[in-house]
């Protein structure tokens, strides 16, 4: 995760051991962070999704993946999960 000075936005990149990768653009509104991501999977297929992060009152946060599309097919949203800080 880092600052893109040219585009003036927060961006992220993820590379997996199978050869796939994801690039995301982060935006914040009213305390909710959304990461709009595009992906190239190891088999060459492509996709996109939005990750939604919300901080909870106890300092933890929730995460959910929504609007996931793989090769043009819309998949069901993932259930929201709570991530606990240790």
N, C-alpha and C positions, 0 to 999 in steps of 0.2 A: 504494500500500500504506500503510495507516495503522492506528492504534489506535482502536477503537470504544469510547469510555468508557462508553456506556450498556450495551452487551452484554459489555464487558470481554473483548474478543477482537480479534485482528488480522484486518482485512478488506482486500480489494483490489477494484478496479474497473478495467475496461478498456473503452474505447469505440473502435470502428473507424470509418473514414471512410465506410463504406456505411450506417451507422445501427445496427449491431448493438452489443450490450454484454454484458459478463460481470461478475458479482459473485461474489466468493469469500470463504470463511472459512478461515483458516489455523490449523492445530493442529500441535503438535510432540510426538513421543513417541519416546524412545530415539534421538534424533538424526535422526529422519526427519520432514520437514515434509510435511503433506498439505494440499492446498487443494481444498476441496469447493466446486465452482463451479456456478452456474446461468447460462444464456445465453439471450438473445433475439437471434436472427439477423436480418439485414436484411430478409429476406422475411417476418418475423413468426413463423417457426417457433421452437420452444423446444428447449432441451437442457440437459444437465448432464454433468459429468465430474469426475474427481479427478486433480489433478496431484500427482506424488510427487517430492520433492527429497531427495537423499541426498548429504551431503558426502563426498568421497573423501579418502584419506590425504594426497594431495598438494595439498590446498586447493582443488581444483576441485569440481564436483558433477555428479551425474547427474539427469536429468529424464525422467519418463515420464507419459503420459496414459493413464488406465485408466477403466474403467466409463463410457465415453462413450455417452450416449443422445441421439439426435436424434429428436424427435417420436415418442417411444415405441419406437424401434428401437435395440437395442444394437449398437454398432459394435465392431470388433476393437480391442484395446489397441494403442497405438503402441509401437514398440520403444524401449527405454531408450537415451538418448543421453548422452554426456558433454559437459559445457560446460566449456571451458577459460578460465581467467582470464589476461589479458595484463598 
